[in-house]
Amino acid sequence: MSELIKLKKELFNFIRPYLSSIIVAIILLLIVSSLALIGPIIIKRLIDVDIANGLYEGIWVSAAMYIAVKLATLAGNYFQMYTLQRVGVSIMCDIKLKLFSHILRLPLKYFEKNPAGKLISRIESDTETLRQLFTNTVMTLFQDLLMFAGMVAVMFYLSAKLTLILLLILPFLFAGAYYIQRELRVRFKIAREKASAVSKFLSEYIQGMQCVQAFNYEQTSKNKMGEHNEEKKGTFYFAEVLEIIFHNSILLAEAMTLSSVLYFGGAMALKKELTIGTLVLFIGYIRQCFEPIIRLSEQFNIIQKARVAAERIFEILSLEAEERAEGEISVASDASASFRDRIEFDNVSFSYDGGREVLSGVSFSVKKGEKVALVGHTGSGKTTILSLLLRFYNHTGGRITIDGADVSAMKLSELRKKFALVLQDVVLFPGCVMDNIRLLDDSISGAEVEKAAQSVNMLDFIMKKEKGFQTEVAERGSNFSMGERQLLSFARALAFNSEILVLDEATSSVDPYTEALIQDALTKIQAGRTSIIVAHRLSTIITSDRIIVLEAGRIVETGSHEELLAMNGHYRKLYEKQRAGVEPPAETEEASDGGFEESPEQLDAVAVMAGGFSQIETINEDAEDGLKNASAE
């Protein structure tokens, strides 16, 4: 009960701004409900007065009154529904916006356990269910309650004996309604979880269609979809059966009540204890009395879905204060100041699961203007270092500082403004090329965007498009080649003019000509900037000031390209294998050292910052790329 009260309070916070409109809708509802009660009373007067006494003029007046009441009811109902629809849509948009803004700020570890399909379902489906609740269900139930109370009062005034027949049946109906309502809530919660699983499955397999078709995986995929559908069907089936049973039970109860009223009312009419008009009014009111109960059974589905949807939505919203408080600590140092001296890792350790350490005792520094590369086998910890530097995860040991200020004490927005990150798998968003480069930041002018594009050799590619910078980016940037997407991310980093450039696998999977363009662009964007580079292709980082070699989460070598070759150690082995055209295999000793290969979800931690997306504190790349299977680094 306490959870339900809390849920209602949280919903009321979204309703409060629209209270005046809701009050107007309630007033209109009262008027409409009152007018709906008058119709049967006019018919009673027509039968008992006008027809019984042969008053032709009275019949005309009664007919005109009936039409006037119906027209007034329709008009009131129109304005009431218009007001409710406007309020409901506004509340839905407010909830959706706040929910999405919360998701943007949740820590990356949340997205490891909650895939994109599930979150999309909560943002879209659950908010739509709440809209139906606000625009239709709540007011419909309120109106039905008013109508029911009004009709019982009128019937009791006209004939207490006949009214008791109706009241004797109602307790059984409400008891059944309570039982089914309880069962439906449980069933529909399970059903929505199954629906979310189906959405997740579809998101993964549709976006991975190229792989599915290339490996003739269609039939297996179809079978898996069939299994998910069967689970969902079984859950929904039981809930729908309960609803049908309840609906038919109400129809049976209505028929029994009408039969009783016809029998007893007819006998009373023969004894002149009841007029024919009153009997007709009772029949009409009884039909109207059961209509709300029938609608109640029809609304159970929406009510239960809405309650479950609200629980799921506020479950996410409640995470913000707990998860974000640590990241908003104010510090004495000026986190927003320009990068002046160095980045330093001091004996840093980290574990994703609280057990095995992915990094252990890592210490190094990067001076302002220095170009430093991180190399090593898959799972050695390169990407994890970037994740900790950008605070997608908090390190479990040691310190990470920028100009002496601990990153764990900086505001995330100020920390991430210092960085621009470029990935092999570039994140592009819906909108035009211009908006994708400057990410809707109006402080970056169109001229600055064009200059950035020209600097990274992308201007000619863009201007060849029919609409130039206004060209719409297709889903996942499919109307641009891999190399063009890379160059777009460089232009984005240059446009935001971040002080520290981070490149993770930035020149993989492109042809030699495009790689030459990219290398030239890299030279330009690194000029005057501090650069941290992660790459398997050692040819891209041989000109680095320093190269740090990682193995199983530890630094094993450091030095320039020439110095590392002279050591005749890990780096030389990697370099010679690549020169011979052999990709170095992942080494198994990492497991014995307590490390493990980084998962796709952990890799997505760095994808969030894609090319200068530093104005937003946290975002899950899964929402854009749909849980794609990526290598750890």
Secondary structure, DSSP 8 states (H G I E B T S, - for coil): -HHHHHHHHHHHHHHGGGHHHHHHHHHHHHHHHHHHHHHHHHHHHIIIIIITTT-HHHHHHHHHHHHHHHHHHHHHHHHHHHHHHHHHHHHHHHHHHHHHHHHHHS-HHHHHHS-HHHHHHIIIIIHHHHHHIIIIIHHHHHHHHHHHHHHHHHHHHH-HHHHHHHHHHHHHHHHHHHHHHHHHHHHHHHHHHHHHHHHHHHHHHHHTHHHHHHTT-HHHHHHHHHHHHHHHHHHHHHHHHHHHHHHHHHHHHHHHHHHHHHHHHHHHHHTTSS-HHHHHHHHHHHHHHHHHHHHHHHHHHHHHHHHHHHHHHHHHHTHHHHHHGGGG---SS-TTS---SEEEEEEEEE-SSSSS-SEEEEEEEEETT-EEEEEESTTSSHHHHHHHHTTSS--SEEEEEETTEEGGGS-HHHHHHTEEEEESS----SEEHHHHHHTT-TTS-HHHHHHHHHHTT-HHHHHTSTTGGG-EE-GGGTTS-HHHHHHHHHHHHHHHT-SEEEEESTT-S--HHHHHHHHHHHHHHHTTSEEEEE-S-GGGSTT-SEEEEEETTEEEEEE-HHHHHHHTSHHHHHHHHHHTT------THHHHTT-----HHHHHHHHTTBTT-TTSS---THHHH-S------
